[in-house]
Amino acid sequence: DLGLGRAPGADSRIGQALRKDLMRAAENFPQDVVELQARLAGYPPLPIAATPGTGVDVEMWLLGSSLFGARLAAHLGLPYAFASHFAPAQLDAALAVYRNNFEPSDVLQKPHVMAAMTVVAADSDEEAVLLASSLDQSFVDFRSGRTGKLRPPVPGFRESLPADARAMLEHMREASAVGSPDTVRKEVMNFVERTNADEIIVAGSVWDPEARKRSLVLTMEALQ
């Protein structure tokens, strides 16, 4: 499948460094999606062929973290994936807009939703919370305008923060499952029941590569 998002993936300074017109790219996104559909379908004939893409039957998704993507996906009759792992506040509203305004298309007859969750699994709840502190540090850094690599876990990191930072992390955890396999299964199932999502995509930044792989394995086993 192919995911298409309007967000440029960079702020204005990075965009300028890459010689990329972020504003125009965002404004042209709806037309770009329609054009890409035509290029991949090979119909109607276009002056430039998308080799080897022409005629490829690839499932196309619209990605979003706001109501704009939800409206566009509904209008085009495409499946919609929402970035609730970092933008949980807009999740419910975006899904409602998408489902209530969905227009059936040749590729999709009814709404189809994928929602993203942050998932960190370990042998115990305590270990998973510790592993997730690396991601907590990243969220705090991002909100403070700092960037950098993922950092090692810090015991008691959340408890060391001021109240506003702790509240921000609690808000980010609205679309997350952190804990033992039993805890992860319960929290994922609760999320699916609340959102009625057709699919879940998992994100989980863990500092140690082996712990990250184990987190994914435990998550898979918990949900089978």
ABEGO torsion letter per residue (X at the ends): XBBBBABAGBBAAAAAAAGBBAAAAAAAAAAAAAAAAAAAAGOBBBABBBOAABGBBBBBBBBBABAAAAAAAAAAGBBBBBBAAABAAAAAAAAAAAAAABBBBAABABBBBBBBBBBBBBABAAAAAAAAAAAAAAAAAAAAGBBEBBBBBBBGAAAABBAAAAAAAAAAAABBBBEBAAAAAAAAAAAAAAAGBABBBBBBBBABAAAAAAAAAAAAAAAX
